[in-house]
């Protein structure tokens, strides 16, 4: 018996909720386009089960399935800004703290040439 990955069986609540919202949004996009699960599965090159699982927001569904569905519905473009380093305020702040810690001001000038 193999051990289950805790992230896919019991993800943190905010992750679980985000996946459920994404799944519901993907289902709405499919229905608005009047496509069946089988239709969209064929288009992205997978079986119906992964599509159905993605629409349920299952954490065990691969990111590739979610991305392929977004692509198939022409909704992939906003992913370009997800985790954009240019928008990472906390990352900038932590990086600046490390830089300040590494750059110590000398108390005296060094005459060693």
Secondary structure, 3 states (H helix, E strand, C coil): CCCCCHHHHCCCHHHHHHHHHHHHHHHHHHHHCCCCHHHHHHHHCCCHHHHHHHHCCCCCCCHHHHHHHHHHCCCCHHHHHCCCHHHCHHHHHHHHHHHHHHCCCCCCCCCCC
